[in-house]
Amino acid sequence: MMAYRGHGAACRRLAATLLGGLPLALLLASLPAAAGPFLFGGASFAGGGERSEYAGITGNLTPVPFLTQKLVVSDYHYKYGTNGTTVSVNGQAAEAALGVQKGWATGWAEASVGARYRYNRVSPEGADNRSDGGEWGLALTVLGQQEFARNWAVNGIASYNFGPRAYWARGRLLYKVFGDAWAGVEFIKHGDPFYHATQGGVVVTGIAIGKGVNLGFFGGAKKTAGEPRAFYGGLELSKAF
């Protein structure tokens, strides 16, 4: 289970990025549910002024060892093209979720379900009422990591938010470079019925900068429907207790 304890933080960083807001540029290797609280946060940016910031906490508040509870809040700005108009969206979101997780010698997996509320403000006013205002959703998320060969791992997450019909999926191919740090490549797809984006780039995660504190960086190219290609980048931070 020691391998699982090390990767658990990555799982939660991964989930944190995703749950922090959509669209995002997320996430994680986590501690088992029986461990103490786990704080996470981060920020991402992309060309054209797009950005996202998120913060959250996860842990086990029940006597059932494999259950986890998560709370995530986020703030974001993104844009997309529709009918010849560039639509800008500023919004905030909050999610509370309950999950189950399982670890083994070379990996871990987690699934969660939760309520998510987002409030968007669209400009120019009236440009796209489908994305404007507040909306509740039911978010389903699965994520996990599996090591293979020597020092290699695959890491993935997928989430679907019923209501807004928003999706977010990411895959990472990682190589352990030193300590608990991993480096590799990532591929991301996210959007909803009116917004679609594809991203691909490089990532370094799990860099220890203090007791229980880990830092990660990522960056690459992003293409949003109706918008030109742009650079994206960001960081992720976590603290295990």
Backbone as numpy.savetxt, mean C-alpha at the origin, in Angstrom:
# Nx Ny Nz CAx CAy CAz Cx Cy Cz
9.85 -20.01 12.56 9.03 -18.80 12.56 9.89 -17.54 12.56
11.21 -17.65 12.76 12.04 -16.45 12.77 12.01 -15.76 11.42
11.99 -16.53 10.34 11.92 -15.90 9.02 10.63 -15.12 8.89
9.55 -15.67 9.40 8.26 -14.98 9.34 8.29 -13.69 10.15
8.92 -13.73 11.31 8.99 -12.53 12.14 9.71 -11.42 11.40
10.76 -11.77 10.63 11.48 -10.76 9.89 10.67 -10.21 8.74
9.92 -11.06 8.04 9.19 -10.61 6.87 7.88 -9.93 7.26
7.38 -10.18 8.47 6.10 -9.63 8.87 6.06 -8.14 8.73
7.11 -7.44 9.08 7.11 -5.99 8.95 6.91 -5.58 7.52
7.48 -6.31 6.58 7.31 -5.98 5.16 5.86 -6.11 4.75
5.21 -7.12 5.25 3.79 -7.32 4.93 2.98 -6.12 5.35
3.22 -5.60 6.53 2.41 -4.48 7.00 2.79 -3.20 6.28
4.09 -3.04 5.93 4.44 -1.86 5.15 3.72 -1.91 3.82
3.65 -3.09 3.23 2.96 -3.26 1.95 1.49 -2.91 2.10
0.85 -3.47 3.07 -0.57 -3.18 3.27 -0.77 -1.73 3.59
0.13 -1.15 4.32 -0.02 0.25 4.69 -0.07 1.13 3.48
0.80 0.90 2.53 0.81 1.73 1.34 -0.50 1.61 0.61
-0.94 0.42 0.48 -2.20 0.23 -0.25 -3.36 0.86 0.45
-3.52 0.55 1.75 -4.71 1.00 2.45 -4.68 2.49 2.74
-3.49 3.08 2.65 -3.39 4.49 2.97 -4.17 5.39 2.05
-4.51 4.98 0.86 -5.27 5.81 -0.05 -5.13 5.32 -1.46
-6.08 5.55 -2.31 -6.05 5.16 -3.70 -6.29 6.38 -4.55
-5.47 6.59 -5.62 -4.34 5.73 -5.92 -3.12 6.06 -5.05
-2.23 5.12 -4.95 -1.00 5.32 -4.22 0.16 4.90 -5.10
1.33 5.26 -4.65 2.47 4.75 -5.33 3.22 3.84 -4.36
1.84 1.15 -2.13 2.07 0.44 -0.95 2.48 -0.23 -0.92
3.97 -1.53 -0.31 3.89 -1.89 1.09 4.73 -3.11 1.53
4.73 -4.05 2.39 5.08 -4.39 3.75 5.84 -5.70 4.03
6.55 -5.88 5.20 6.99 -7.17 5.79 6.70 -7.11 7.27
5.82 -7.96 7.88 5.29 -7.66 9.23 5.64 -8.64 10.32
5.40 -8.21 11.54 5.54 -9.08 12.69 4.28 -9.89 12.86
4.37 -11.05 13.53 3.18 -11.84 13.73 2.15 -11.10 14.56
0.90 -11.53 14.46 -0.18 -10.83 15.14 0.03 -10.77 16.64
0.70 -11.78 17.19 0.87 -11.81 18.63 1.86 -10.76 19.13
2.63 -10.15 18.21 3.59 -9.13 18.60 2.87 -7.85 18.98
3.65 -6.86 19.45 3.06 -5.61 19.88 2.58 -4.77 18.71
2.12 -3.55 19.01 1.62 -2.67 17.94 2.69 -2.40 16.90
2.25 -2.12 15.69 3.13 -1.87 14.56 2.66 -0.58 13.89
3.49 0.45 13.91 3.16 1.73 13.29 3.78 1.80 11.91
3.09 2.42 10.97 3.65 2.57 9.63 3.16 3.87 9.00
3.92 4.35 8.05 3.55 5.56 7.34 4.41 5.73 6.11
4.10 6.72 5.33 4.89 6.96 4.14 4.29 8.04 3.27
4.98 8.30 2.18 4.54 9.32 1.23 5.03 8.95 -0.15
4.28 9.35 -1.17 4.68 9.13 -2.55 4.33 10.37 -3.36
4.99 10.51 -4.48 4.73 11.64 -5.36 4.93 11.20 -6.79
4.37 11.96 -7.71 4.52 11.68 -9.14 4.44 12.99 -9.90
4.78 12.94 -11.19 4.74 14.13 -12.02 3.37 14.76 -12.05
3.36 16.09 -12.26 2.09 16.80 -12.31 1.54 17.16 -10.95
2.35 16.99 -9.89 1.89 17.35 -8.56 1.12 16.27 -7.83
1.05 15.05 -8.39 0.35 13.97 -7.68 1.12 13.59 -6.42
0.38 13.23 -5.38 1.02 12.88 -4.12 0.07 12.04 -3.28
0.64 11.37 -2.26 -0.15 10.61 -1.30 0.64 10.47 -0.02
-0.02 10.67 1.12 0.59 10.46 2.42 -0.34 9.58 3.25
0.22 8.69 4.04 -0.60 7.79 4.84 0.09 7.47 6.16
-0.71 7.08 7.15 -0.20 6.64 8.45 -1.19 5.64 9.02
-0.67 4.67 9.75 -1.57 3.67 10.30 -0.96 2.88 11.44
-1.78 2.05 12.05 -1.35 1.18 13.13 -2.02 -0.17 12.95
-1.30 -1.23 13.25 -1.86 -2.57 13.20 -1.38 -3.35 14.42
-2.16 -4.31 14.86 -1.80 -5.11 16.02 -2.89 -6.11 16.33
-2.79 -6.74 17.49 -3.78 -7.73 17.90 -4.38 -7.32 19.24
-5.65 -6.93 19.22 -6.35 -6.52 20.44 -7.27 -7.60 20.97
-7.20 -8.80 20.39 -8.07 -9.91 20.79 -7.22 -11.06 21.32
-7.83 -12.03 22.02 -7.08 -13.19 22.51 -6.78 -14.22 21.42
-7.27 -14.00 20.20 -7.02 -14.93 19.10 -5.70 -14.57 18.44
-4.67 -15.43 18.48 -3.32 -15.04 18.06 -3.17 -14.70 16.59
-3.99 -15.25 15.71 -3.79 -15.02 14.27 -4.63 -13.87 13.73
-5.39 -13.18 14.59 -6.20 -12.05 14.13 -5.41 -10.74 14.21
-5.62 -9.86 13.25 -5.01 -8.53 13.27 -6.09 -7.48 13.07
-5.84 -6.30 13.62 -6.72 -5.15 13.40 -5.86 -4.02 12.85
-6.41 -3.27 11.89 -5.66 -2.19 11.26 -6.52 -0.93 11.17
-5.88 0.20 11.34 -6.51 1.50 11.13 -5.55 2.34 10.30
-6.02 2.88 9.18 -5.18 3.65 8.26 -5.91 4.93 7.85
-5.20 6.05 7.83 -5.74 7.31 7.32 -4.80 7.82 6.24
-5.35 8.56 5.27 -4.52 9.05 4.18 -5.05 10.36 3.62
-4.16 11.05 2.93 -4.49 12.27 2.20 -3.85 12.14 0.83
-4.53 12.56 -0.24 -3.98 12.31 -1.57 -4.47 13.34 -2.58
-3.71 13.43 -3.66 -4.08 14.25 -4.82 -3.65 13.50 -6.07
-4.55 13.34 -7.03 -4.20 12.71 -8.30 -5.04 13.32 -9.41
-4.70 12.99 -10.64 -5.44 13.53 -11.78 -5.48 12.51 -12.90
-6.44 12.67 -13.79 -6.59 11.78 -14.93 -7.33 12.52 -16.04
-7.24 11.99 -17.25 -7.90 12.60 -18.39 -9.20 11.89 -18.72
-10.26 12.66 -19.02 -11.54 12.09 -19.43 -12.25 13.07 -20.35
-12.67 12.60 -21.51 -13.40 13.43 -22.48 -12.66 14.73 -22.81
-11.33 14.62 -22.93 -10.53 15.78 -23.27 -10.26 16.75 -22.14
-10.70 16.42 -20.93 -10.51 17.29 -19.77 -9.62 16.59 -18.74
-8.69 17.34 -18.14 -7.89 16.81 -17.04 -8.63 17.05 -15.73
-8.98 15.98 -15.06 -9.71 16.05 -13.79 -8.73 15.90 -12.64
-8.76 16.82 -11.69 -7.92 16.75 -10.49 -8.77 16.36 -9.29
-8.25 15.48 -8.47 -8.97 14.99 -7.29 -8.11 15.19 -6.05
-8.66 15.88 -5.05 -8.05 15.98 -3.73 -8.96 15.26 -2.75
-8.38 14.43 -1.89 -9.24 13.68 -0.99 -8.54 13.14 0.24
-9.35 12.64 1.14 -8.88 11.96 2.34 -9.65 10.65 2.47
-9.03 9.68 3.16 -9.67 8.38 3.34 -9.28 7.81 4.70
-10.14 6.94 5.22 -9.87 6.23 6.46 -10.40 4.81 6.32
-9.67 3.85 6.87 -10.08 2.45 6.79 -9.81 1.74 8.10
-10.76 0.93 8.54 -10.60 0.05 9.69 -10.85 -1.37 9.20
-9.91 -2.28 9.48 -10.00 -3.63 8.92 -9.65 -4.68 9.96
-10.19 -5.87 9.76 -9.91 -7.05 10.57 -9.34 -8.12 9.65
-8.21 -8.73 10.06 -7.57 -9.69 9.19 -7.11 -10.94 9.91
-6.73 -11.93 9.12 -6.12 -13.17 9.62 -4.79 -13.34 8.90
-3.79 -13.88 9.60 -2.49 -14.08 8.99 -1.89 -15.42 9.41
-1.00 -15.91 8.55 -0.35 -17.19 8.78 1.09 -17.09 8.32
2.01 -17.56 9.15 3.42 -17.54 8.80 4.01 -18.94 8.78
5.06 -19.10 8.00 5.82 -20.35 7.95 7.29 -20.00 7.80
8.16 -21.00 7.70 9.60 -20.77 7.76 10.10 -19.81 6.69
9.50 -19.83 5.51 10.02 -19.03 4.40 9.03 -18.00 3.88
7.98 -17.70 4.64 7.04 -16.71 4.13 5.86 -16.48 5.04
4.87 -15.77 4.53 3.68 -15.44 5.29 2.57 -15.05 4.32
1.34 -15.05 4.82 0.19 -14.61 4.03 -0.82 -13.96 4.97
-1.61 -13.04 4.42 -2.61 -12.33 5.23 -3.80 -11.97 4.35
-4.98 -12.00 4.94 -6.20 -11.55 4.26 -6.99 -10.71 5.25
-7.61 -9.63 4.76 -8.36 -8.75 5.64 -9.58 -8.20 4.93
-10.56 -7.77 5.74 -11.76 -7.11 5.23 -12.04 -5.92 6.14
-12.46 -4.80 5.55 -12.70 -3.63 6.37 -13.59 -2.60 5.70
-14.03 -1.64 6.49 -14.84 -0.53 5.98 -13.91 0.63 5.64
-14.15 1.23 4.47 -13.31 2.35 4.03 -14.21 3.51 3.60
-13.88 4.71 4.10 -14.62 5.91 3.71 -13.66 6.88 3.06
-14.05 7.44 1.93 -13.23 8.46 1.28 -14.10 9.66 0.92
-13.47 10.84 0.95 -14.16 12.07 0.57 -13.29 12.80 -0.44
-13.79 12.98 -1.66 -13.06 13.61 -2.75 -13.65 14.96 -3.11
-12.78 15.86 -3.53 -13.17 17.14 -4.09 -12.58 17.23 -5.49
-13.44 17.32 -6.48 -13.03 17.27 -7.89 -12.96 18.68 -8.47
-11.94 18.93 -9.29 -11.86 20.18 -10.03 -11.41 19.88 -11.48
-11.87 20.68 -12.47 -12.80 21.80 -12.29 -14.17 21.32 -11.79
-14.88 22.19 -11.10 -16.15 21.83 -10.50 -17.11 21.26 -11.54
-17.68 20.10 -11.23 -18.62 19.46 -12.13 -17.98 18.67 -13.25
-16.62 18.58 -13.25 -15.94 17.88 -14.34 -16.24 16.39 -14.33
-16.35 15.79 -13.14 -16.60 14.35 -13.05 -17.31 14.08 -11.72
-18.63 14.16 -11.71 -19.38 13.95 -10.48 -19.28 12.52 -9.97
-18.84 11.59 -10.82 -18.73 10.19 -10.40 -17.66 10.01 -9.33
-16.65 10.90 -9.33 -15.56 10.80 -8.36 -15.69 11.79 -7.22
-16.75 12.60 -7.22 -16.88 13.70 -6.26 -17.64 13.27 -5.01
-17.32 13.91 -3.88 -18.07 13.70 -2.66 -17.61 12.51 -1.84
-18.42 12.14 -0.84 -18.08 11.05 0.05 -18.68 9.73 -0.38
-18.00 8.64 -0.02 -18.50 7.31 -0.38 -17.90 6.26 0.55
-18.75 5.34 1.01 -18.31 4.19 1.79 -18.01 3.02 0.87
-17.07 2.17 1.30 -16.76 0.97 0.55 -16.37 -0.17 1.47
-16.45 -1.39 0.96 -15.99 -2.58 1.66 -14.71 -3.05 0.99
-13.59 -2.99 1.72 -12.28 -3.29 1.15 -11.84 -4.71 1.51
-11.50 -5.50 0.50 -10.94 -6.84 0.67 -9.49 -6.82 0.21
-8.59 -7.35 1.04 -7.16 -7.31 0.73 -6.51 -8.65 1.01
-5.64 -9.09 0.12 -4.80 -10.27 0.34 -3.36 -9.88 0.04
-2.43 -10.39 0.83 -1.03 -10.07 0.62 -0.16 -11.17 1.19
1.10 -11.21 0.75 1.99 -12.23 1.25 3.38 -12.14 0.65
4.26 -13.00 1.15 5.63 -13.06 0.66 6.13 -14.50 0.76
6.93 -14.91 -0.22 7.50 -16.24 -0.24 8.95 -16.17 -0.70
9.86 -16.71 0.12 11.26 -16.80 -0.28 11.46 -18.01 -1.18
12.48 -17.91 -2.05 12.83 -19.04 -2.89 14.32 -18.95 -3.22
14.88 -20.07 -3.72 16.31 -20.13 -4.00 17.07 -19.64 -2.76
18.09 -18.83 -2.96 18.83 -18.29 -1.82 18.78 -16.76 -1.86
18.18 -16.18 -0.83 18.08 -14.72 -0.69 17.13 -14.06 -1.67
16.26 -14.82 -2.34 15.27 -14.24 -3.25 13.87 -14.37 -2.64
12.98 -13.45 -3.00 11.60 -13.52 -2.51 10.67 -12.83 -3.50
9.43 -13.30 -3.52 8.37 -12.60 -4.25 7.39 -12.07 -3.21
6.91 -10.87 -3.44 6.04 -10.17 -2.50 4.88 -9.58 -3.28
3.66 -9.78 -2.81 2.52 -9.27 -3.56 1.38 -8.82 -2.69
0.53 -7.96 -3.24 -0.67 -7.48 -2.57 -1.72 -7.17 -3.62
-2.97 -7.44 -3.27 -4.10 -7.09 -4.15 -5.26 -6.68 -3.27
-5.95 -5.60 -3.66 -7.08 -5.09 -2.88 -8.18 -4.62 -3.82
-9.41 -4.87 -3.41 -10.57 -4.38 -4.16 -11.53 -3.73 -3.18
-11.98 -2.51 -3.52 -12.86 -1.74 -2.66 -14.25 -1.67 -3.29
-15.17 -2.49 -2.77 -16.55 -2.46 -3.27 -17.19 -1.12 -2.90
-18.02 -0.62 -3.76 -18.59 0.71 -3.60 -17.99 1.58 -4.67
-16.79 2.16 -4.42 -16.11 2.91 -5.48 -15.60 2.01 -6.61
-15.58 0.68 -6.38 -15.05 -0.28 -7.35 -13.60 0.04 -7.71
-12.84 0.36 -6.68 -11.43 0.70 -6.86 -10.56 -0.53 -6.61
-9.46 -0.64 -7.36 -8.54 -1.77 -7.21 -7.11 -1.27 -7.08
-6.28 -2.08 -6.46 -4.85 -1.76 -6.30 -4.11 -3.09 -6.18
-3.11 -3.30 -7.01 -2.35 -4.55 -7.00 -0.88 -4.24 -7.24
-0.02 -4.95 -6.54 1.41 -4.75 -6.72 2.16 -6.05 -6.53
3.18 -6.27 -7.35 4.08 -7.40 -7.21 5.51 -6.91 -7.12
6.29 -7.56 -6.27 7.71 -7.22 -6.14 8.56 -8.49 -6.22
9.67 -8.40 -6.92 10.70 -9.44 -6.94 11.90 -8.87 -6.20
12.29 -9.52 -5.09 13.26 -8.94 -4.17 14.46 -9.84 -3.96
15.60 -9.21 -3.65 16.83 -9.92 -3.30 17.37 -9.32 -2.01
17.72 -10.19 -1.05 18.23 -9.70 0.23 19.65 -9.19 0.04
19.86 -7.90 0.30 21.16 -7.28 0.02 22.04 -7.17 1.26
21.44 -6.90 2.42 22.21 -6.86 3.67 21.22 -6.83 4.83
21.59 -7.47 5.95 20.71 -7.49 7.12 19.31 -7.94 6.76
18.31 -7.12 7.12 16.92 -7.39 6.76 16.47 -6.56 5.56
17.41 -5.96 4.86 17.08 -5.10 3.72 16.96 -5.91 2.43
15.98 -5.53 1.62 15.73 -6.17 0.33 15.74 -5.10 -0.77
16.20 -5.49 -1.96 16.17 -4.61 -3.12 15.63 -5.39 -4.30
14.92 -4.68 -5.20 14.37 -5.38 -6.35 13.54 -4.47 -7.23
12.59 -5.07 -7.92 11.74 -4.34 -8.86 10.28 -4.52 -8.45
9.43 -3.58 -8.89 8.01 -3.64 -8.58 7.18 -3.26 -9.80
5.96 -3.81 -9.83 4.99 -3.49 -10.89 3.64 -3.27 -10.21
2.95 -2.17 -10.57 1.72 -1.76 -9.88 0.63 -1.42 -10.89
-0.59 -1.87 -10.60 -1.78 -1.47 -11.36 -2.83 -0.99 -10.36
-3.44 0.17 -10.64 -4.49 0.65 -9.74 -5.43 1.57 -10.48
-6.66 1.70 -9.92 -7.64 2.56 -10.56 -9.05 2.24 -10.12
-10.01 2.73 -10.91 -11.43 2.49 -10.70 -12.10 2.55 -12.08
-13.42 2.53 -12.18 -14.02 2.54 -13.52 -13.66 3.74 -14.39
-13.17 4.83 -13.80 -12.90 6.04 -14.56 -11.43 6.44 -14.57
-10.61 5.76 -13.80 -9.20 6.12 -13.64 -8.38 4.83 -13.66
-7.32 4.80 -14.49 -6.47 3.61 -14.56 -5.01 4.05 -14.67
-4.14 3.42 -13.89 -2.72 3.78 -13.90 -1.87 2.52 -13.80
-0.70 2.58 -14.43 0.28 1.50 -14.40 1.63 2.08 -14.00
2.32 1.42 -13.08 3.62 1.88 -12.61 4.61 0.73 -12.59
5.89 1.06 -12.77 6.95 0.07 -12.66 8.24 0.74 -12.25
9.00 0.10 -11.35 10.23 0.73 -10.92 11.06 -0.16 -10.02
11.93 0.46 -9.24 12.84 -0.25 -8.35 12.50 0.11 -6.90
12.92 -0.75 -5.98 12.59 -0.56 -4.57 13.72 -1.08 -3.70
13.97 -0.40 -2.58 14.84 -0.88 -1.51 14.04 -0.72 -0.23
13.87 -1.79 0.54 13.03 -1.74 1.73 13.66 -2.54 2.86
13.22 -2.27 4.09 13.73 -2.99 5.25 15.06 -2.49 5.76
15.43 -1.22 5.46 16.68 -0.66 5.94 16.52 -0.26 7.41
17.28 -0.90 8.30 17.18 -0.61 9.73 17.86 0.72 10.05
17.11 1.64 10.67 17.68 2.94 11.04 17.56 3.20 12.55
17.11 2.22 13.29 16.96 2.34 14.73 16.31 1.08 15.26
16.13 1.01 16.57 15.54 -0.18 17.18 14.09 -0.34 16.72
13.85 -1.37 15.92 12.51 -1.64 15.42 12.04 -0.71 14.33
12.90 0.20 13.86 12.51 1.18 12.84 13.13 0.80 11.50
12.30 0.74 10.46 12.78 0.38 9.12 12.34 1.43 8.11
13.19 1.64 7.11 12.96 2.65 6.08 13.06 2.00 4.70
12.26 2.48 3.76 12.32 1.99 2.39 12.12 3.11 1.40
12.64 2.91 0.18 12.49 3.87 -0.90 12.04 3.15 -2.16
11.33 3.85 -3.04 10.94 3.28 -4.32 10.81 4.39 -5.35
10.92 4.02 -6.63 10.79 5.01 -7.69 10.75 4.35 -9.04
10.17 5.04 -10.02 10.08 4.49 -11.36 9.25 5.36 -12.27
8.61 4.74 -13.25 7.79 5.44 -14.24 6.33 5.08 -14.07
5.44 6.05 -14.34 4.00 5.87 -14.17 3.27 6.38 -15.40
2.24 5.63 -15.82 1.39 6.07 -16.93 -0.06 6.01 -16.48
-0.72 7.17 -16.48 -2.14 7.28 -16.15 -2.92 7.53 -17.42
-4.07 6.87 -17.58 -4.89 7.05 -18.77 -5.22 8.52 -18.96
-4.99 9.02 -20.18 -5.29 10.40 -20.50 -4.23 11.39 -20.08
-3.11 10.91 -19.49 -2.04 11.78 -19.03 -0.70 11.27 -19.57
0.31 12.16 -19.72 1.62 11.71 -20.19 2.34 10.87 -19.14
3.34 10.11 -19.56 4.16 9.35 -18.62 4.86 10.30 -17.65
5.08 9.81 -16.44 5.71 10.65 -15.42 6.53 9.78 -14.48
7.45 10.41 -13.76 8.24 9.74 -12.74 7.43 9.64 -11.45
7.62 8.57 -10.69 7.04 8.49 -9.35 8.12 8.05 -8.37
7.95 8.39 -7.12 8.89 7.98 -6.09 8.27 8.15 -4.72
8.98 7.66 -3.71 8.44 7.80 -2.37 9.24 7.04 -1.34
8.74 7.06 -0.12 9.38 6.35 0.98 8.33 5.71 1.86
8.74 4.69 2.62 7.88 4.00 3.57 8.66 3.81 4.87
7.98 3.99 5.99 8.62 3.95 7.29 7.77 3.11 8.24
8.41 2.31 9.08 7.66 1.47 10.02 8.40 1.38 11.36
7.61 1.13 12.42 8.16 0.99 13.76 7.47 -0.16 14.45
8.22 -1.18 14.82 7.68 -2.34 15.53 7.98 -2.21 17.02
7.01 -2.61 17.86 7.17 -2.54 19.31 7.22 -3.95 19.89
